[in-house]
Amino acid sequence: ANDVWELMCLFGLISDKTTLIGYASSAQVNPKLIFGLEPRVIFLHRLLNQKQCTEGYSESTYHLLKDLYSHPERVLAPSTLKELKDDILDYDYES
């Protein structure tokens, strides 16, 4: 994306009602670290099913963010496409 996520946070375009989906990016972590926001985050690194993905930076980033959140259930890392689909479709986006 060409958007600057920091400005999106600053102007309220990313909030606690936002869902951020990505491999394992600073754009998923920094809304919490810099702005104190807790958007719902879905990490995609486990879908690749590669050892370096689950034992390296991506997995540790996932656990770091989960530990920082006051509602850690908002930080997800599905391992299958079905889990990803369920995480997206079964979420109450109104709350």
C-alpha positions in Angstrom: 0.0 0.0 0.0 1.1 3.5 -0.6 -0.5 4.9 2.6 1.6 5.9 5.5 0.2 3.9 8.4 1.5 6.2 11.0 -0.7 9.0 9.6 -3.6 6.6 9.3 -3.3 6.0 13.1 -2.9 9.6 13.9 -6.0 10.6 11.9 -8.1 7.7 13.3 -8.2 5.6 10.2 -6.7 2.7 12.1 -8.4 2.1 15.4 -9.4 -0.6 17.8 -12.2 -1.5 15.3 -9.7 -2.1 12.5 -8.4 -5.5 11.4 -4.8 -5.6 10.1 -3.9 -8.7 8.1 -0.3 -9.3 7.1 2.7 -11.7 7.2 4.4 -10.1 10.2 4.9 -6.4 9.8 5.8 -3.4 11.8 2.6 -1.9 10.5 0.8 -4.6 12.5 2.8 -4.0 15.7 3.4 -0.2 15.8 -0.2 0.9 16.3 0.1 -0.6 19.7 3.7 0.3 20.4 3.5 3.9 19.3 -0.2 4.9 19.6 -1.5 2.5 22.3 -4.2 1.2 19.8 -5.3 -2.4 19.8 -6.6 -3.2 16.3 -7.4 -6.8 15.6 -4.4 -8.4 14.0 -4.1 -11.5 11.9 -0.6 -12.7 11.3 -0.3 -14.9 8.2 3.2 -16.4 8.7 2.0 -19.8 9.9 0.1 -20.4 6.6 3.4 -20.8 4.9 4.2 -23.8 7.1 7.9 -23.2 6.9 10.1 -23.8 10.0 11.9 -20.5 9.8 8.6 -18.7 9.8 7.3 -20.3 13.0 10.6 -20.3 14.9 12.0 -16.9 13.8 11.1 -13.3 13.8 7.5 -13.7 12.7 6.5 -16.0 15.5 8.3 -14.0 18.2 6.6 -10.8 16.8 3.2 -12.5 17.1 3.9 -13.5 20.7 5.3 -10.1 21.6 2.1 -8.4 20.4 -0.1 -10.9 22.0 1.7 -10.3 25.4 1.3 -6.5 25.0 -2.4 -6.5 24.3 -4.9 -6.1 27.1 -7.2 -8.4 25.0 -4.7 -10.9 23.5 -7.5 -12.8 21.8 -7.5 -10.0 19.2 -4.1 -11.2 18.0 -4.4 -14.2 15.8 -2.1 -16.5 13.8 -4.1 -19.1 11.9 -2.4 -22.2 10.7 -4.8 -23.2 8.0 -6.9 -21.5 5.3 -10.0 -22.7 7.1 -8.9 -21.0 10.4 -8.2 -17.8 8.4 -11.6 -17.9 6.8 -13.3 -18.5 10.2 -11.3 -15.7 11.8 -12.4 -13.3 9.1 -16.1 -14.4 8.7 -17.0 -15.3 12.3 -15.9 -12.0 13.8 -18.4 -9.5 15.0 -17.2 -6.3 13.2 -19.9 -4.2 14.9 -18.5 -4.6 18.4 
